[in-house]
């Protein structure tokens, strides 16, 4: 398996901060399952590939944004929280 451009594994520290196969809650609601980590074809930026558990849609978001801490209504929280 080519870990650099495929789904990560527990032996590669690059992927330790996101649980591949893990379920996450988005701060606006909804639950999602992480499918893997991909790289943008032009910039090589790491992207998180995840699917909605209630609508079966696939989504992709920059890894840095997936792990972001945000502020809403005076509260600080993570964008996604692992369940």
C-alpha positions as CSV (number, residue, x, y, z in Angstrom):
1,X,0.0,0.0,0.0
2,X,1.3,3.4,-0.9
3,X,0.6,5.3,2.3
4,X,1.8,8.6,1.0
5,X,-1.0,8.9,-1.5
6,X,-3.5,6.4,-0.1
7,X,-5.3,5.6,3.1
8,X,-3.1,6.0,6.1
9,X,-2.3,3.5,8.7
10,X,-1.5,3.5,12.4
11,X,2.2,3.2,11.7
12,X,2.5,6.5,9.9
13,X,2.6,9.5,12.2
14,X,1.2,11.8,9.5
15,X,-2.2,10.1,10.1
16,X,-2.2,9.8,13.9
17,X,-4.2,12.9,14.5
18,X,-7.2,11.7,12.4
19,X,-8.7,8.3,13.0
20,X,-9.2,6.7,9.6
21,X,-12.6,4.9,9.8
22,X,-13.5,7.0,12.8
23,X,-16.8,8.8,13.3
24,X,-16.9,12.5,13.8
25,X,-19.5,15.1,14.8
26,X,-19.5,18.4,12.9
27,X,-20.1,21.5,15.1
28,X,-23.1,22.5,13.0
29,X,-24.6,19.0,13.4
30,X,-24.3,15.8,11.4
31,X,-22.1,12.7,11.8
32,X,-19.4,11.7,9.4
33,X,-17.0,8.8,8.8
34,X,-13.4,9.5,7.7
35,X,-12.6,7.4,4.6
36,X,-9.0,8.4,4.3
37,X,-6.4,11.1,3.5
38,X,-5.8,12.2,0.0
39,X,-3.5,14.8,-1.6
40,X,-4.5,17.7,-3.8
41,X,-3.2,17.0,-7.3
42,X,-1.6,20.5,-7.8
43,X,-0.6,21.6,-4.3
44,X,-0.1,18.3,-2.6
45,X,-2.1,19.7,0.3
46,X,-3.4,16.9,2.5
47,X,-7.2,16.5,2.3
48,X,-9.6,14.5,4.5
49,X,-12.1,12.4,2.6
50,X,-15.2,11.7,4.6
51,X,-18.8,10.7,4.1
52,X,-22.0,11.8,5.7
53,X,-23.6,8.9,7.7
54,X,-27.1,10.1,7.1
55,X,-27.0,11.1,3.4
56,X,-24.1,8.9,2.0
57,X,-22.5,11.9,0.4
58,X,-18.7,12.1,0.0
59,X,-16.9,15.3,1.1
60,X,-13.3,16.5,1.0
61,X,-11.8,19.2,3.2
62,X,-8.2,20.4,3.8
63,X,-6.8,18.5,6.7
64,X,-5.8,21.7,8.5
65,X,-9.4,22.9,8.2
66,X,-10.8,19.6,9.4
67,X,-8.6,19.8,12.6
68,X,-9.3,23.6,13.0
69,X,-10.4,25.2,16.3
70,X,-13.1,27.7,15.6
71,X,-15.0,30.4,17.5
72,X,-18.8,30.7,17.2
73,X,-21.1,32.8,19.4
74,X,-18.2,33.5,21.8
75,X,-17.4,29.7,22.2
76,X,-14.2,28.0,21.1
77,X,-14.6,24.5,19.7
78,X,-13.2,22.1,17.2
79,X,-14.8,21.9,13.8
80,X,-15.0,18.1,14.1
81,X,-15.1,16.0,17.3
82,X,-14.4,12.3,17.3
83,X,-17.3,10.2,18.7
